[in-house]
Amino acid sequence: MNILYIGGGFVGTCSAAVSADSGHNVLVYDIDEKKIDKLGSYQKDRIESCMFEEGLYDLLSRNKERIKFTSDYSKVKNFLDKAHVVFMCLPTPEIGETGESDLSFYFDAAEKLANTLIKRQDGKQDNYIVIVNKSTVPIDMVGKTKEIMTQAGVKKFGVVSNPEFLVEGKAVHGSVRPDRVVIGGETEKDFEIMRKLYDRFYSSSGVKYIEVGAGEAEAGKLLSNYLLFNKLTQCFDVVGRTCETFPDLKFENVRKILITDPRIGNWGLYDSLYAGGSCFIKDSRSLSYQLQTAGKNATLVNESYLANKRQLELFIGRAERELDYNWEGKKVALLGLAFKQDTNDIRNAPSINIVNFLLENRVEEIKCYDPVANGDFKRLFEQSKEVKYFETALEALQDTDAVIIATDWPQFRGLYDSLVGLYRGKKGLIMDGRRMLQHKYNDLSREGFDIIAVGSPLLKAK
Ligand SMILES: NC(=O)c1ccc[n+]([C@@H]2O[C@H](COP(=O)([O-])OP(=O)(O)OC[C@H]3O[C@@H](n4cnc5c(N)ncnc54)[C@H](O)[C@@H]3O)[C@@H](O)[C@H]2O)c1
C-alpha cells in the first residue's frame, strides 16, 4: 500500500519505519526541514542527533528504498494521487496550564490535506483513502476530521482512530512488536483497509487486534495514559514518601513486597523526582479538561498532576530545608537531561526546572551531562559562563560541590568510584532523583557525602 505520514516526530517516524518494513511504500512529510534532512540522510549519527531511538537507524537503512522523507508539499500532492492511507501524527500539546489541547497543528495539517485531496487525480478523486489519526486527541476528533474533509468537498474517504501506545526509547521495538493494535472506526470498509495495512499484526497470535468505535479508541488512549500516570505519581507521592519519612525503610525492600502481588504488578513501582515526557502529563490534563468541560468532577485526575508537580518542588527544596544548604556560588554537576533513559527527548524533563532553580539560586556553574540529550538541551540553555556541557559524566563531575542525578541512565549506577576519587578529602552533596546509587548510599556517606535521595530520609556524611 502507499502510505503518507503527516508529522515525522517520534510517533510518525517510528510508525512509518515499521510500515516500510512491512512492505508498504511510505512518504513522511514534516514542516521541520532540518529534521527531514537528518532523517532522510539515512546516516546513523545524523538520525540519532535528532531522534535517538534504539533500532531506528537499522530499520530506516534496511528499508530506504520504501521510505522517503520530504518537507516539500508538492511531493505530498503527487503521492496523494496514489495513496491508500494517510496517517496524522501531529503534536497536540497542552495550551499553557489549561488542560486544553492545542489542536492547531492537527487542524492546519488536516485543512491543508483536505484542500489537496479534492484535487487528487485531477479533481476526479477516484481512489478511496483512509485518514488515520495517531495523535492523542480529545474524544471526537474523528468526527471533527470528517467535518473538515466534507466541508472542503473531499469525496471517497474514511477516518479512523489508531492510537499509538509506543514507549519512547523502545519505540521501534514497540512498533515492530506491539502488545495491541487499536482501530476505532465506523465502517466495515475502513476496518478492512486497516486489516490489510496491519496484516502483519492482524494475523499474529501475539498481538491483540482490537476494533472498536472511534470515540472508544480515543478515550481508551487518554484513559490508559491517565491510569499509568496515576500509578507513577501514587508510587512517588505515597510509597516513596512513606520510605522517605520513616527511618530504616529501604524503598527497594518495600517495593519487593508490593510487586509480588500480581494485582499491583511491577510497572511504575519505582521512585523518581518527576514523571516527565510529552504524553502522561498533557493527556491526563486533557482528560480532566474534557470531564470538567462536560460539567463532571475530575478531582482524582487533577490530583495526579498536582502530586507529580509536588515531587519536583519537594525534591529540589530538600537541600535547603534539611541541610540548610546554600546553593550560591556552588559548582553543580547535573547528570541526565533527558526525561528518562534511552531517549534524547527533553519535553517536560525535570532537568529544565532544576537548571532554572539553580540559576535563580545563583550557583557559579552547572556542569551538564547526558549521553544523548546535550544537543537538545543546548537549544534551551546555551553554553554560557553558568551552564556548561560535557561529553562524559566524569568530566562533568570534576571540580564540583554537588551532584544532581535527574535521569535513570543505567551508567549512573556505576559512579561510586568516580565520585569517591574526585571528592577525596572534600565534603560533597549528592541529590539522587532516581535512586541510581541506592546500593552505595551507606558507603558514600562514610566517604563524606551528604545524600538526599527520593524515597530515603536525609543521610548525612558520617
Ligand atoms: N512520543 C510518544 O511517546 C507518543 C506516544 C503515543 C502517542 N503520542 C502522540 O502522538 C502525537 C505526536 O507525538 P510525537 O511525540 O511524535 O511528537 P513530535 O513533536 O515528536 O512530532 C510531531 C511532528 O509534527 C510536525 N508538524 C507540526 N505541524 C505540522 C504540520 N502542519 N505538517 C506536518 N508536520 C507537522 C513537527 O515538526 C514534528 O516533527 C502527539 O499527539 C502525542 O501525544 C506520542
The ligand as a Gaussian input file, in Angstrom:
#p B3LYP/6-31G(d) Opt

LIG

0 1
 N        6.067000      10.450000      21.849000
 C        5.345000       9.467000      22.366000
 O        5.831000       8.664000      23.175000
 C        3.892000       9.301000      21.986000
 C        3.256000       8.085000      22.240000
 C        1.931000       7.930000      21.886000
 C        1.243000       8.982000      21.310000
 N        1.869000      10.168000      21.097000
 C        1.095000      11.255000      20.461000
 O        1.428000      11.325000      19.094000
 C        1.425000      12.693000      18.650000
 C        2.791000      13.041000      18.074000
 O        3.755000      12.872000      19.098000
 P        5.318000      12.895000      18.804000
 O        5.996000      12.522000      20.076000
 O        5.604000      12.163000      17.569000
 O        5.525000      14.465000      18.560000
 P        6.772000      15.180000      17.873000
 O        6.727000      16.577000      18.352000
 O        7.996000      14.350000      18.094000
 O        6.426000      15.123000      16.331000
 C        5.436000      15.863000      15.723000
 C        5.959000      16.355000      14.382000
 O        4.903000      17.023000      13.677000
 C        5.499000      18.061000      12.911000
 N        4.476000      19.012000      12.477000
 C        3.877000      20.005000      13.176000
 N        2.957000      20.616000      12.412000
 C        2.980000      20.003000      11.203000
 C        2.248000      20.175000      10.004000
 N        1.301000      21.094000       9.899000
 N        2.525000      19.357000       8.968000
 C        3.479000      18.393000       9.062000
 N        4.199000      18.196000      10.188000
 C        3.943000      18.969000      11.243000
 C        6.555000      18.625000      13.835000
 O        7.531000      19.341000      13.121000
 C        7.099000      17.363000      14.497000
 O        8.238000      16.847000      13.842000
 C        1.021000      13.525000      19.851000
 O       -0.350000      13.725000      19.845000
 C        1.406000      12.632000      21.026000
 O        0.632000      12.880000      22.156000
 C        3.196000      10.343000      21.392000

